[in-house]
């Protein structure tokens, strides 16, 4: 996630595989400023209404509770960027 006007510095981004990138972009998962990963119950309900929950429980069961962070603190994603990401994706 590189923000408009931002740069490609490590703290400005997240390294996600395709599956988790899609889940993040579609607001199924959110990453809190303290690096906890959460599943949006609103997004789950939306998927249920659309009958699109195939493998959702498997996804949830295998989702880490927190981001796996880089060794160096200065490379951690910036908390304010994570908060902005939540806001942009409609997390309260």
C-alpha positions in Angstrom: 0.0 0.0 0.0 1.7 3.2 -1.2 -0.2 6.3 -0.4 -0.7 9.1 -2.9 2.2 11.4 -2.5 4.1 8.9 -0.4 7.2 7.0 -1.3 8.2 3.3 -1.4 10.0 3.4 2.0 9.4 0.2 3.9 7.3 1.8 6.7 4.8 3.1 4.0 3.8 -0.4 2.9 2.7 -3.9 3.7 4.0 -7.1 2.2 1.0 -9.2 1.6 0.4 -12.3 -0.6 -2.4 -12.0 -3.2 -5.1 -13.6 -1.0 -4.4 -11.3 2.0 -3.9 -8.3 -0.3 -7.4 -8.9 -1.8 -8.9 -9.4 1.7 -7.3 -6.1 2.8 -8.3 -4.1 -0.2 -11.9 -5.4 0.0 -12.0 -4.6 3.7 -12.5 -8.2 4.8 -9.5 -7.8 7.1 -8.1 -4.7 8.8 -4.8 -4.1 10.5 -5.0 -2.0 13.6 -2.2 0.5 14.5 -1.0 -2.0 17.1 -0.5 -4.5 14.3 -3.5 -6.7 15.3 -5.3 -8.3 12.3 -9.1 -8.3 12.5 -11.8 -9.7 10.3 -14.7 -7.3 9.5 -18.0 -8.9 10.7 -19.8 -6.5 8.4 -17.8 -7.9 5.4 -18.6 -11.4 6.6 -22.3 -10.6 6.7 -22.1 -9.2 3.2 -20.4 -12.3 2.0 -23.1 -14.4 3.7 -25.8 -12.5 2.0 -24.1 -13.1 -1.4 -23.6 -16.8 -0.5 -19.8 -16.3 -1.0 -18.5 -17.9 2.2 -16.9 -20.9 0.7 -13.6 -21.5 2.7 -14.2 -18.4 4.8 -14.0 -20.3 8.1 -10.7 -21.9 6.9 -9.4 -18.5 6.0 -10.4 -17.1 9.5 -9.0 -20.1 11.4 -5.6 -19.8 9.7 -5.3 -16.0 9.8 -2.6 -14.7 12.1 -3.7 -12.5 15.0 -0.9 -10.0 14.4 1.3 -8.9 11.6 4.6 -10.7 11.3 6.9 -7.6 11.7 10.4 -7.0 10.2 13.4 -7.4 12.5 14.2 -3.6 12.5 11.7 -1.4 14.3 12.3 1.4 11.8 10.9 -0.9 9.1 7.5 -1.5 10.9 4.5 -0.2 9.1 3.6 3.3 10.3 0.7 3.2 12.8 -0.8 6.4 11.3 -0.8 4.8 7.8 -2.6 1.7 9.2 -5.2 3.9 10.9 -5.7 5.8 7.6 -6.1 2.4 5.8 -8.9 1.5 8.3 -10.6 4.8 7.8 -10.4 4.5 4.0 -11.9 1.0 4.1 -14.9 2.1 6.4 -13.7 0.6 9.7 -15.2 2.6 12.5 
